[in-house]
Amino acid sequence: MGAKPQLTFWQIWNMCFGFLGIQFGFALQNANVSRIFQTLGADMDQVPGLWIAAPLTGLLVQPVIGYFSDRTWTRLGRRRPYFLWGAIFSTAALLVMPNSPALWIAAGTLWILDASLNVSMEPFRAFVGDQLAPRQRPAGYAMQSFFIGIGSVVASLLPWLLAKVGVGNTAGPGEIPDTVRYAFYFGGAVLFGAIAWTILRTREYPPDTLHAFDDAQPPELPGDRARAALEPGSGLPWLLLGILGMAAVYAFGWDRMLYVLAGIPLAYGVLLLVARRLAPQRMLATIAADLHNMPQAMRQLAVVQFFSWFGLFAMWIYATAAVTQVHFGTTDPQSAAYNEGANWVGVLFAAYNGFAALAAIVIPWMVRAIGLRGSHLVNVTLGGLGLMSMALVRDPQWLLLSMVGVGFAWASILSLPYALLSDSVSSKKMGIYMGIFNFFIVIPQLVAVSTLGFLLRHLLDGAPIRIVVLGGASLIVAGLCVLRVRDPQPLEQPA
């Protein structure tokens, strides 16, 4: 057994460059999909439900792709075939989305787009764990954050920039403005080109070589073997909890989106019960067993991820409505003021991603100075304070200052939890655990889409800015939770 070779700066650059394209797709989606839905006639309280395609798709796709990519070896390698097919379908979806003639077509296209982006993204996370020695992984994930930031800056700015050069920023009822359509076309080209660069400019270790490195099996922590098998009936409590939740929603006439919330424990219970009856080598049984037996550090990171992504999703869903209402004084999606405000949200999203790119340069230094956990605590707290400050600012220009903190949080969320995770799992299961880790990104998003509309109507007086403040508080809670994460010490690597 030997140590993985230390890669050069440009080798890490090439292996992470595809994330520029992936985040181009996600940024166009995050900044413009709510706008597209409203333009096609969706009411504000319908928007979270229409967004449900995105987290559900990630929940289903990522562990499956992780399972198969761990077992794949072709002429393109282990992870790169998934980069390629995800890029092809993502590009097609980006071309279709802004031409959707009806709301249901836009919602369906979002499902395809998010599934395809996840097919490419999940193996990219495992790719860094495969290729880099433990001491270089924080730098590798920070490089991904850098490209995420750069790609998101340009993608989020595109409608605003196109409007500045004279492209039409308004359209008739039910029609998507040309600024949005051309931004999606350009995004498709960038996405495919960036992923193709990584595919062509990188190589992968054959499985035998990869599993022989001295970091292939990480040190264990207490609790890592606490649940060695799926016990008989282990899914029954979760199944009953889900059934009771659904019965309560029905009996009390609560918002129907709460069925999604009740469906989470129900689905987990069904998964455990079904997997218990399958042969251990079957895919579903493997995913269920690995979820049940995940390392202790991963369990602790799950709580951090929950509060981080709940806060982010609150911002993505309601930033446009909050800024156009509070800072531009309108709720009419056909008005010039609304579209000006929506474009400004694109600028704000570009700004926080730009600050994230700068933060990605600083984060490796922070990690050396105060460690992975301390760095993450500082960064997500800055993000929480940034979101909460949006309720106090009235001049939309000053919202750019709020985005500084959000940018640091975003860069940290996209890098440091993955660095902590990759040091805690075996190289043989890097893909499937990265896919399972996505559960703890998706579950908070499902909680968000199932509860935020209810909270907005019944507790927050229909003020979207209050949802944004709630998201900021959630980020601060995530920072406090990271202090509980056990940090296994990676094996020493030669300088």
TIMI-179001 format. One line per 3 residues: number of its first residue (from 1); for each residue x, y, z of C-alpha. Coordinates in steps of 0.5 Angstrom, whole numbers. Each point is the difference from the previous one (the first is absolute). Layout:
NUM> X:Y:Z ~ ...;
// end
This chain:
1> 0:0:0 ~ 2:7:-2 ~ -2:7:1;
4> -3:3:-6 ~ 4:5:-4 ~ -1:7:1;
7> -3:4:-6 ~ 2:6:-3 ~ -4:7:0;
10> -2:-1:-7 ~ -2:-8:1 ~ -5:2:5;
13> -2:6:-4 ~ -2:-5:-6 ~ -3:-5:5;
16> -5:6:3 ~ -1:4:-7 ~ -6:-4:-1;
19> -4:3:6 ~ 1:7:-4 ~ -6:-3:-5;
22> -4:-4:5 ~ 0:6:5 ~ -2:4:-6;
25> -6:-4:-1 ~ -2:0:7 ~ 1:8:1;
28> -5:1:-6 ~ -5:-5:3 ~ 1:3:7;
31> -1:8:-2 ~ -5:-1:-6 ~ -5:-6:1;
34> -4:3:5 ~ -1:6:-5 ~ -2:-5:-5;
37> -5:-3:4 ~ -3:7:2 ~ 0:2:-7;
40> -3:-6:-2 ~ -6:1:5 ~ 2:-3:6;
43> -2:3:7 ~ 5:2:5 ~ -2:-6:5;
46> 0:-5:-6 ~ 7:2:-2 ~ 3:-5:6;
49> -4:-6:-2 ~ 3:1:-7 ~ 7:0:2;
52> -1:-7:3 ~ 3:-3:-6 ~ 7:3:1;
55> 1:-4:7 ~ -4:-6:-1 ~ 4:-1:-7;
58> 6:1:4 ~ -2:-5:6 ~ -2:-6:-5;
61> 6:2:-5 ~ 6:1:4 ~ 1:-7:4;
64> -2:-4:-6 ~ 6:4:-4 ~ 4:-1:6;
67> -1:-7:0 ~ 1:-2:-7 ~ 6:5:-1;
70> 4:-4:6 ~ -1:-6:-5 ~ 1:3:-7;
73> 7:-1:-4 ~ 0:2:-7 ~ 5:3:-5;
76> -3:7:3 ~ 2:-2:7 ~ -5:-1:6;
79> -3:7:1 ~ 1:3:-7 ~ -6:-4:-4;
82> -5:3:5 ~ 3:7:-1 ~ -1:0:-7;
85> -7:-3:0 ~ -2:5:5 ~ 3:6:-4;
88> -4:-3:-7 ~ -7:0:4 ~ 1:6:4;
91> 2:4:-6 ~ -6:-2:-4 ~ -5:2:6;
94> 3:7:0 ~ -2:1:-7 ~ -7:-2:2;
97> -1:3:6 ~ -1:7:-2 ~ -4:-2:-6;
100> -6:-3:5 ~ -7:1:-3 ~ -3:-2:7;
103> 1:0:7 ~ 0:-8:0 ~ 5:0:-5;
106> 5:5:3 ~ -1:-5:7 ~ 2:-6:-4;
109> 6:3:-3 ~ 2:2:6 ~ 0:-7:2;
112> 4:-2:-6 ~ 5:5:1 ~ 1:-1:8;
115> 1:-8:-1 ~ 5:1:-6 ~ 4:5:4;
118> 0:-4:6 ~ 2:-6:-5 ~ 7:4:-1;
121> 1:3:7 ~ -1:-6:4 ~ 6:-3:-3;
124> 4:6:0 ~ 0:0:8 ~ 3:-7:0;
127> 5:2:-5 ~ 3:5:4 ~ 1:-6:6;
130> 2:-5:-5 ~ 6:4:-3 ~ 2:4:6;
133> 4:-2:6 ~ -3:3:6 ~ 4:6:1;
136> -2:2:-6 ~ -7:-1:0 ~ -2:7:3;
139> 4:3:-5 ~ -4:-4:-6 ~ -7:1:3;
142> 2:8:1 ~ 2:0:-7 ~ -7:-3:-2;
145> -3:6:4 ~ 4:5:-4 ~ -3:-3:-6;
148> -7:0:3 ~ 1:7:1 ~ 3:2:-6;
151> -5:-3:-4 ~ -6:2:4 ~ 2:7:0;
154> 0:0:-8 ~ -6:-4:0 ~ -4:4:5;
157> 2:7:-4 ~ -2:-2:-7 ~ -7:2:0;
160> 2:7:3 ~ 6:1:-5 ~ -4:-2:-6;
163> -5:5:3 ~ 5:5:0 ~ 2:-1:-7;
166> -7:1:-3 ~ -3:-7:0 ~ -7:0:2;
169> -2:-1:8 ~ -7:0:-1 ~ -5:-5:-4;
172> -7:-1:0 ~ -5:-4:5 ~ 3:-7:0;
175> 6:2:-4 ~ 7:-1:3 ~ 5:6:-2;
178> 5:0:-5 ~ 5:1:6 ~ -1:-6:3;
181> -1:-4:-6 ~ 7:2:-3 ~ 3:-1:7;
184> -2:-7:0 ~ 2:-1:-7 ~ 7:2:2;
187> 0:-4:6 ~ -1:-6:-4 ~ 6:1:-4;
190> 5:2:6 ~ -3:-6:4 ~ 2:-5:-5;
193> 7:3:-2 ~ 2:0:7 ~ -2:-7:2;
196> 3:-2:-7 ~ 7:3:2 ~ 0:-4:7;
199> -1:-6:-4 ~ 5:1:-5 ~ 6:3:5;
202> -1:-5:5 ~ 2:-8:2 ~ -3:-4:5;
205> 4:-6:4 ~ -2:-7:-1 ~ -4:-3:5;
208> 5:-5:3 ~ 5:6:0 ~ -5:5:4;
211> -2:-5:5 ~ 8:-2:2 ~ 1:7:2;
214> 1:1:7 ~ -6:5:1 ~ -4:-5:-3;
217> -3:-2:7 ~ -1:6:5 ~ 1:-1:7;
220> -6:-2:4 ~ -4:4:5 ~ -4:-2:6;
223> -7:-2:-2 ~ 2:-1:-7 ~ -2:-8:1;
226> -6:2:4 ~ -5:-3:-5 ~ 4:-5:-3;
229> -7:-3:-4 ~ -7:1:-1 ~ -4:-2:6;
232> -6:-4:-2 ~ -6:5:1 ~ 5:6:0;
235> -4:4:-5 ~ -7:-1:4 ~ 1:6:4;
238> 1:5:-6 ~ -5:-3:-4 ~ -5:1:6;
241> 2:7:1 ~ -1:2:-7 ~ -7:-3:0;
244> -2:4:6 ~ 3:6:-3 ~ -4:-1:-7;
247> -6:-2:5 ~ 1:7:4 ~ 0:4:-7;
250> -6:-3:-2 ~ -4:0:6 ~ 1:8:2;
253> 0:2:-7 ~ 7:3:0 ~ 4:2:-6;
256> 0:-6:-5 ~ 8:2:-1 ~ 1:-3:7;
259> -1:-7:-3 ~ 7:1:-3 ~ 2:1:7;
262> -3:-6:3 ~ 2:-4:-6 ~ 7:0:2;
265> 0:-5:6 ~ -5:-4:-4 ~ 5:-1:-6;
268> 6:-1:5 ~ -5:-6:3 ~ -2:-3:-6;
271> 8:0:-3 ~ 2:-3:6 ~ -6:-6:0;
274> 1:-1:-7 ~ 8:0:0 ~ 0:-5:6;
277> -4:-5:-5 ~ 5:1:-5 ~ 7:-4:-2;
280> 6:4:3 ~ 3:2:-6 ~ -6:3:-3;
283> 0:7:-2 ~ -6:2:5 ~ 3:-4:5;
286> 7:3:0 ~ -3:7:0 ~ -4:-2:6;
289> 5:-3:4 ~ 6:5:-1 ~ -5:6:2;
292> -2:-4:6 ~ 8:-2:2 ~ 3:7:-3;
295> 6:3:4 ~ -1:4:7 ~ 3:6:-3;
298> -5:-1:-6 ~ -6:0:5 ~ 2:6:3;
301> 1:4:-6 ~ -7:-2:-2 ~ -3:5:5;
304> 5:5:-2 ~ -2:-1:-8 ~ -7:0:2;
307> 0:7:3 ~ 5:3:-5 ~ -5:-2:-6;
310> -6:2:3 ~ 2:7:1 ~ 3:0:-7;
313> -6:-3:-3 ~ -4:5:3 ~ 4:6:-3;
316> -1:-3:-7 ~ -7:-1:0 ~ -2:7:3;
319> 6:5:-1 ~ -4:2:-7 ~ -6:1:4;
322> 3:3:6 ~ 4:5:-4 ~ -5:2:-5;
325> -5:1:5 ~ 4:4:6 ~ 5:3:-5;
328> -3:2:-6 ~ -7:0:2 ~ -4:-5:-4;
331> -3:-7:0 ~ -2:1:-8 ~ 4:-5:-4;
334> -2:4:-6 ~ 2:7:2 ~ 7:3:-2;
337> 2:1:8 ~ -1:-8:1 ~ 4:-2:-6;
340> 5:6:2 ~ 0:-3:7 ~ 1:-7:-2;
343> 6:2:-4 ~ 3:3:6 ~ -1:-7:4;
346> 4:-3:-6 ~ 5:5:2 ~ 0:-1:7;
349> 1:-8:-2 ~ 6:2:-4 ~ 3:4:6;
352> -1:-5:5 ~ 3:-5:-5 ~ 6:5:-2;
355> 1:0:8 ~ 0:-7:0 ~ 5:-1:-5;
358> 5:5:4 ~ -2:-4:6 ~ 2:-6:-3;
361> 7:3:0 ~ 0:2:7 ~ -3:-7:3;
364> 6:-4:-1 ~ 4:5:4 ~ -6:0:5;
367> 0:-7:1 ~ 8:0:1 ~ -1:5:6;
370> -6:-2:3 ~ -2:-7:-2 ~ -6:-3:-5;
373> -5:1:6 ~ 2:7:2 ~ 0:3:-7;
376> -7:-3:-2 ~ -3:3:7 ~ 3:7:-2;
379> -2:0:-7 ~ -8:-3:1 ~ -1:5:5;
382> 3:6:-4 ~ -6:-3:-5 ~ -5:0:5;
385> 1:7:2 ~ 0:2:-8 ~ -7:-3:-1;
388> -3:3:6 ~ 3:7:-1 ~ -4:0:-7;
391> -6:2:5 ~ 3:6:2 ~ 3:3:-6;
394> -4:4:-5 ~ 4:3:-5 ~ 1:-6:-5;
397> 7:2:-2 ~ 2:-2:8 ~ -2:-7:-1;
400> 6:-1:-3 ~ 3:0:7 ~ -4:-5:2;
403> 2:-5:-5 ~ 7:1:2 ~ -2:-5:6;
406> -4:-4:-4 ~ 6:-1:-5 ~ 4:-3:6;
409> -5:-4:2 ~ -1:-3:-7 ~ 7:-2:-1;
412> 1:-3:7 ~ -7:-4:-1 ~ 3:-3:-7;
415> 7:-2:3 ~ 1:-1:7 ~ -5:-5:1;
418> 2:-4:-5 ~ 7:0:2 ~ -2:-2:7;
421> -4:-6:-3 ~ 5:-2:-5 ~ 5:-2:5;
424> -5:-4:4 ~ -2:-5:-6 ~ 3:-6:-4;
427> 2:1:-7 ~ -4:-6:-2 ~ -6:4:2;
430> 2:7:-1 ~ -5:1:-6 ~ -6:-3:4;
433> 1:4:7 ~ 1:6:-4 ~ -7:-1:-3;
436> -3:-2:7 ~ 3:6:2 ~ -5:4:-5;
439> -6:-3:4 ~ 2:5:6 ~ 0:6:-6;
442> -6:-3:-3 ~ -4:-1:7 ~ 0:7:2;
445> -2:3:-7 ~ -6:-5:1 ~ -2:3:7;
448> 1:7:-3 ~ -5:-1:-6 ~ -5:-4:4;
451> 0:5:6 ~ 2:7:-2 ~ -6:2:-4;
454> -4:-2:6 ~ 4:4:5 ~ 0:6:-5;
457> -8:0:0 ~ -1:-2:7 ~ 6:3:4;
460> 3:5:-4 ~ -5:4:-3 ~ 2:-1:-7;
463> 6:4:1 ~ 6:-4:-4 ~ 5:4:3;
466> -1:-4:7 ~ 1:-6:-4 ~ 7:2:-2;
469> 1:2:7 ~ -2:-7:3 ~ 5:-2:-5;
472> 6:4:3 ~ -2:-3:7 ~ 0:-7:-3;
475> 7:1:-3 ~ 3:3:7 ~ -3:-7:4;
478> 4:-4:-6 ~ 6:4:3 ~ -1:-2:7;
481> -1:-7:-2 ~ 6:-1:-4 ~ 4:0:7;
484> -3:-7:2 ~ 3:-3:-7 ~ 5:-5:2;
487> 7:1:-4 ~ 4:-6:-2 ~ 7:2:-1;
490> 2:-2:-7 ~ 6:-5:-1 ~ 6:4:0;
493> 3:2:-8 ~ 7:1:-2 ~ 1:8:-1;
// end
